[in-house]
Amino acid sequence: MLLLCPSCLRSKGDGNYEVCDDFIIDDWLRKKIQASEEELIKERDCVGHLIGVSGAACEIRVDTMLPGEA
């Protein structure tokens, strides 16, 4: 299964977005992107049985509920 990472977008504040082409991916940002990718892969594995991923298993062991969610 492919994990897609779209272009970096900037909100215009009116519900529209524009592509940011003036940013630099430095070491700090690269680490943040990698951490985000790892989290997305774990979340995908937690719902693998719903999307047809064979052998997927949830590794998230902490409570991810937001305050007020049942």
Protein Blocks (a to p, Z undefined) as FASTA:
>chain_A
ZZddddddddehnopacddfkbccdfklmmmmmmmmmmmmmmmmmmmmmnopghiacfbf
bdfbdehiZZ
